Amino acid sequence: MIENYLNKIIEGDALEVMKDIPGNSIDMIITSPPYNVGMPYGTDDRKNYLDYLDYMKGVLTECYRVLITGGRIAINLPGSILQSSSSKIAYLSLDYVLIMRGIGFLDREWISWLKMPKGEIPEKSTAWGSWQSPSCPYLRDASEFIIIMDKESHKKPGDKNKIDITVKEFLQFTSNVWYMPPEKNRWHPAPFPEELPYRLIKLYTYQGDIILDPFVGWGTTCVVAKRLKRNYIGIDNNPEYCRMATIKIANETSLFEKD
Ligand SMILES: C[S@@+](CC[C@H](N)C(=O)[O-])C[C@H]1O[C@@H](n2cnc3c(N)ncnc32)[C@H](O)[C@@H]1O
């Protein structure tokens, strides 16, 4: 029963945990997966690239199974990225889209997330590769993508009395370029800012919907979901991140509680 999973942070491997979640039960998945670039998450983030994609295909297949008809998935990914395991440059977003189409997801939107206004250079970042030489320069990461895909239908069922997006928000969030500064608090090595799940939840879900993040980190998606009167499920295989996520959520007052 999906009720057994609601409003919990579950410690475990995303693929294994998701296998037990009932099918056709989730309204929206919002996530930023590991990019396989050697981040210090405490597990192997430097797999062979094809093995990495194979694992993600398993997780994405589970994502498809658990979504309701009209349910959405939003994945935050970089464009091109240097895979530390092989020095292979990969168009990560493109590889994910091809896998997801193969699973059956329908194309919906491709949002550009600009981290710096007016193309400013990101602080404290370095472009590896050849220095001041056309030999092999790499570019700095000032933007990422948020790829949205649907299951079976582009229309999502819901109660119109449970819509909470304002006119101003709707006008702003329906642009396919979002400027949002990166999260400054770096207790977790790679969090996204609260603004990212906030916009997605407001634009694509109704109050009371169920939001799942299979790679929840320190809980950003779930904190915002609770704040916005949505149910949440978060999964992460790092016990410390799960502990921190649970504390953050406990400190978050839901709008339900404010009513
Ligand atoms: C990019 S971070 C997500 C950060 C999150 N959006 C936030 O704001 O905190 C990816 C997360 O995936 C987790 N992770 C990596 N491999 C995993 C796996 N096999 N199963 C579950 N979680 C995993 C890492 O511990 C990390 O917290």
PDBQT file of the ligand as one rigid body, heavy atoms in Angstrom, charges set to zero:
ROOT
HETATM    1  C1  LIG A 301      22.932  15.112  -6.959  1.00  0.00    +0.000 C 
HETATM    2  S1  LIG A 301      22.666  14.412  -5.376  1.00  0.00    +0.000 S 
HETATM    3  C2  LIG A 301      20.986  14.886  -5.008  1.00  0.00    +0.000 C 
HETATM    4  C3  LIG A 301      20.923  16.134  -4.163  1.00  0.00    +0.000 C 
HETATM    5  C4  LIG A 301      19.505  16.575  -3.800  1.00  0.00    +0.000 C 
HETATM    6  N1  LIG A 301      18.786  17.057  -4.966  1.00  0.00    +0.000 N 
HETATM    7  C5  LIG A 301      19.541  17.680  -2.744  1.00  0.00    +0.000 C 
HETATM    8  O1  LIG A 301      19.133  18.815  -3.014  1.00  0.00    +0.000 OA
HETATM    9  O2  LIG A 301      20.056  17.407  -1.646  1.00  0.00    +0.000 OA
HETATM   10  C6  LIG A 301      22.528  12.689  -5.696  1.00  0.00    +0.000 C 
HETATM   11  C7  LIG A 301      22.243  11.854  -4.464  1.00  0.00    +0.000 C 
HETATM   12  O3  LIG A 301      22.105  10.486  -4.891  1.00  0.00    +0.000 OA
HETATM   13  C8  LIG A 301      22.534   9.657  -3.824  1.00  0.00    +0.000 C 
HETATM   14  N2  LIG A 301      22.788   8.323  -4.409  1.00  0.00    +0.000 N 
HETATM   15  C9  LIG A 301      23.818   7.927  -5.194  1.00  0.00    +0.000 A 
HETATM   16  N3  LIG A 301      23.669   6.654  -5.587  1.00  0.00    +0.000 NA
HETATM   17  C10 LIG A 301      22.491   6.219  -5.064  1.00  0.00    +0.000 A 
HETATM   18  C11 LIG A 301      21.767   4.998  -5.125  1.00  0.00    +0.000 A 
HETATM   19  N4  LIG A 301      22.235   3.956  -5.818  1.00  0.00    +0.000 N 
HETATM   20  N5  LIG A 301      20.585   4.908  -4.458  1.00  0.00    +0.000 NA
HETATM   21  C12 LIG A 301      20.115   5.966  -3.741  1.00  0.00    +0.000 A 
HETATM   22  N6  LIG A 301      20.767   7.139  -3.633  1.00  0.00    +0.000 NA
HETATM   23  C13 LIG A 301      21.928   7.283  -4.289  1.00  0.00    +0.000 A 
HETATM   24  C14 LIG A 301      23.750  10.354  -3.264  1.00  0.00    +0.000 C 
HETATM   25  O4  LIG A 301      23.994   9.972  -1.922  1.00  0.00    +0.000 OA
HETATM   26  C15 LIG A 301      23.327  11.837  -3.402  1.00  0.00    +0.000 C 
HETATM   27  O5  LIG A 301      22.806  12.324  -2.186  1.00  0.00    +0.000 OA
ENDROOT
TORSDOF 0
